[in-house]
């Protein structure tokens, strides 16, 4: 069974901080690079940060230095600490593997968590 359960999104003013969490099925978490993806209306989901099983991280330029991705094996969870938030960080955030998880020709996504950065 595939479990990707995101949480932590909310309305926050510019300059604020948020911490997103994602609980992942253990078998998926332990053997995959994990990532956070962001989607805004009318655009595809874009990867913003990723972390390997060895905790090597990579970020897109737009969030580098502001966002920190981490993983906790004891909790089978991936986190995204978001600091110095900007209005352009607004979107629905999803966690998934890299590349995204596909089984039996089906792409798996969780419900996502909504982040709104606005004054």
C-alpha contacts under 8 A as a table, 3 or more apart, distances in Angstrom:
res1	aa1	res2	aa2	distance
1	X	25	X	7.40
2	X	24	X	7.71
2	X	25	X	5.90
2	X	28	X	7.79
2	X	108	X	7.58
3	X	23	X	7.09
3	X	24	X	5.16
3	X	25	X	4.82
3	X	110	X	7.45
4	X	22	X	6.47
4	X	23	X	5.81
4	X	24	X	4.86
4	X	25	X	6.91
4	X	95	X	6.87
4	X	96	X	7.13
4	X	109	X	6.75
4	X	110	X	4.90
5	X	22	X	5.21
5	X	23	X	5.16
5	X	24	X	6.69
5	X	110	X	5.63
5	X	111	X	6.95
5	X	112	X	7.29
6	X	20	X	7.18
6	X	21	X	5.65
6	X	22	X	4.28
6	X	23	X	6.66
6	X	93	X	7.88
6	X	94	X	6.55
6	X	95	X	6.88
6	X	110	X	6.85
6	X	111	X	6.97
6	X	112	X	5.37
6	X	113	X	5.72
7	X	20	X	5.82
7	X	21	X	5.29
7	X	22	X	6.36
7	X	112	X	7.31
7	X	113	X	5.43
8	X	18	X	7.22
8	X	19	X	6.10
8	X	20	X	4.56
8	X	21	X	6.11
8	X	113	X	6.67
9	X	18	X	7.21
9	X	19	X	7.72
9	X	20	X	6.33
9	X	113	X	5.10
9	X	114	X	4.88
9	X	115	X	4.67
9	X	116	X	7.71
10	X	114	X	6.19
10	X	115	X	5.09
10	X	116	X	6.12
11	X	115	X	6.14
11	X	116	X	4.63
11	X	117	X	5.89
11	X	118	X	7.01
12	X	16	X	6.05
12	X	17	X	7.35
12	X	18	X	7.80
12	X	115	X	7.74
12	X	116	X	6.23
12	X	117	X	5.00
12	X	118	X	6.25
12	X	119	X	7.58
13	X	16	X	5.56
13	X	85	X	7.66
13	X	117	X	5.35
13	X	118	X	4.91
13	X	119	X	4.85
14	X	84	X	7.03
14	X	85	X	5.34
14	X	86	X	5.13
14	X	87	X	6.30
14	X	117	X	5.75
14	X	118	X	5.99
14	X	119	X	6.46
15	X	83	X	7.08
15	X	84	X	4.19
15	X	85	X	4.80
15	X	86	X	6.42
16	X	83	X	6.22
16	X	84	X	5.52
16	X	85	X	5.42
17	X	81	X	7.46
17	X	82	X	5.36
17	X	83	X	4.41
17	X	84	X	6.22
17	X	85	X	6.19
18	X	81	X	6.05
18	X	82	X	5.11
18	X	83	X	6.69
19	X	79	X	6.82
19	X	80	X	5.54
19	X	81	X	4.42
19	X	82	X	5.96
20	X	79	X	5.46
20	X	80	X	4.96
20	X	81	X	6.44
20	X	82	X	7.86
21	X	77	X	6.83
21	X	78	X	5.88
21	X	79	X	4.56
21	X	80	X	6.60
22	X	77	X	5.34
22	X	78	X	5.15
22	X	79	X	6.30
22	X	95	X	6.48
23	X	75	X	7.42
23	X	76	X	5.95
23	X	77	X	4.51
23	X	78	X	6.70
24	X	28	X	6.80
24	X	29	X	5.77
24	X	76	X	5.57
24	X	77	X	5.81
24	X	78	X	7.71
25	X	28	X	5.39
25	X	29	X	6.03
25	X	76	X	6.90
26	X	29	X	5.05
26	X	30	X	6.07
26	X	76	X	5.75
27	X	30	X	5.63
27	X	31	X	6.72
28	X	31	X	5.83
28	X	32	X	6.20
29	X	32	X	5.78
29	X	33	X	7.87
29	X	34	X	7.36
29	X	73	X	7.85
29	X	76	X	5.99
29	X	77	X	7.55
30	X	53	X	6.89
30	X	73	X	7.33
30	X	76	X	7.62
31	X	53	X	6.72
32	X	52	X	6.88
32	X	53	X	6.19
32	X	97	X	6.10
32	X	98	X	7.12
33	X	50	X	6.88
33	X	51	X	5.60
33	X	52	X	4.15
33	X	53	X	5.62
33	X	97	X	5.66
33	X	98	X	5.51
34	X	50	X	5.62
34	X	51	X	5.45
34	X	52	X	6.40
34	X	53	X	7.88
34	X	78	X	7.36
34	X	95	X	7.08
34	X	96	X	5.79
34	X	97	X	4.42
34	X	98	X	5.89
35	X	47	X	6.84
35	X	48	X	7.45
35	X	49	X	5.51
35	X	50	X	3.99
35	X	51	X	6.20
35	X	95	X	5.55
35	X	96	X	5.56
35	X	97	X	5.87
35	X	98	X	6.47
36	X	47	X	5.98
36	X	48	X	5.87
36	X	49	X	5.45
36	X	50	X	6.42
36	X	80	X	7.51
36	X	93	X	6.63
36	X	94	X	5.58
36	X	95	X	4.43
36	X	96	X	6.54
37	X	45	X	5.90
37	X	46	X	5.20
37	X	47	X	4.19
37	X	48	X	5.51
37	X	49	X	7.28
37	X	93	X	5.60
37	X	94	X	5.08
37	X	95	X	6.03
37	X	96	X	7.51
38	X	45	X	5.28
38	X	46	X	5.32
38	X	47	X	6.39
38	X	48	X	6.69
38	X	91	X	6.01
38	X	92	X	5.59
38	X	93	X	4.55
38	X	94	X	6.33
39	X	43	X	6.47
39	X	44	X	6.00
39	X	45	X	4.33
39	X	46	X	6.37
39	X	91	X	5.46
39	X	92	X	5.21
39	X	93	X	6.49
40	X	43	X	5.67
40	X	44	X	7.42
40	X	45	X	7.46
40	X	90	X	7.38
40	X	91	X	4.88
40	X	92	X	6.50
41	X	91	X	7.89
47	X	50	X	7.59
47	X	60	X	7.67
48	X	59	X	5.78
48	X	60	X	5.32
48	X	63	X	7.14
49	X	57	X	7.24
49	X	58	X	5.67
49	X	59	X	4.41
49	X	60	X	6.47
49	X	68	X	7.92
49	X	69	X	6.48
50	X	57	X	5.59
50	X	58	X	5.36
50	X	59	X	6.61
50	X	69	X	6.84
50	X	98	X	7.76
51	X	54	X	7.72
51	X	55	X	5.36
51	X	56	X	5.39
51	X	57	X	4.40
51	X	58	X	6.59
51	X	69	X	6.72
51	X	70	X	6.89
51	X	71	X	7.61
52	X	55	X	4.93
52	X	56	X	5.22
52	X	57	X	6.60
53	X	56	X	7.53
55	X	70	X	7.24
55	X	71	X	7.36
57	X	69	X	7.07
59	X	63	X	6.52
59	X	64	X	5.44
60	X	63	X	5.87
60	X	64	X	6.13
61	X	64	X	5.17
63	X	66	X	5.43
63	X	67	X	5.61
64	X	67	X	6.12
65	X	68	X	7.72
66	X	82	X	6.18
66	X	83	X	5.13
66	X	84	X	6.13
66	X	85	X	7.69
67	X	80	X	6.66
67	X	81	X	5.48
67	X	82	X	4.53
67	X	83	X	6.01
68	X	80	X	5.63
68	X	81	X	5.01
68	X	82	X	6.64
69	X	78	X	7.26
69	X	79	X	5.61
69	X	80	X	4.54
69	X	81	X	6.36
70	X	78	X	5.78
70	X	79	X	5.19
70	X	80	X	6.55
71	X	76	X	7.53
71	X	77	X	5.70
71	X	78	X	4.34
71	X	79	X	6.06
72	X	75	X	5.50
72	X	76	X	5.90
72	X	77	X	5.36
72	X	78	X	6.43
73	X	76	X	4.83
73	X	77	X	6.70
74	X	77	X	7.91
78	X	95	X	7.80
82	X	85	X	6.56
85	X	89	X	6.49
85	X	117	X	6.80
86	X	89	X	5.41
86	X	90	X	7.61
86	X	117	X	6.24
87	X	90	X	5.72
87	X	116	X	7.51
87	X	117	X	4.80
87	X	118	X	5.96
88	X	117	X	7.59
89	X	115	X	7.60
89	X	116	X	7.60
89	X	117	X	6.71
90	X	114	X	7.86
90	X	115	X	5.34
90	X	116	X	4.66
90	X	117	X	5.39
91	X	114	X	5.99
91	X	115	X	5.43
91	X	116	X	6.47
92	X	112	X	6.01
92	X	113	X	5.51
92	X	114	X	4.39
92	X	115	X	6.04
93	X	112	X	5.30
93	X	113	X	5.27
93	X	114	X	6.20
93	X	115	X	7.13
94	X	109	X	7.32
94	X	110	X	6.67
94	X	111	X	7.39
94	X	112	X	4.57
94	X	113	X	6.67
95	X	109	X	7.70
95	X	110	X	7.41
95	X	112	X	7.48
96	X	99	X	7.99
96	X	100	X	5.70
96	X	101	X	6.64
96	X	109	X	6.87
97	X	100	X	4.77
97	X	101	X	5.70
98	X	101	X	7.44
100	X	107	X	7.15
100	X	108	X	7.46
101	X	107	X	5.86
101	X	108	X	5.60
101	X	109	X	7.85
102	X	105	X	5.97
102	X	106	X	5.23
102	X	107	X	4.38
102	X	108	X	6.04
103	X	106	X	5.26
103	X	107	X	6.68
103	X	108	X	7.71
109	X	112	X	7.84
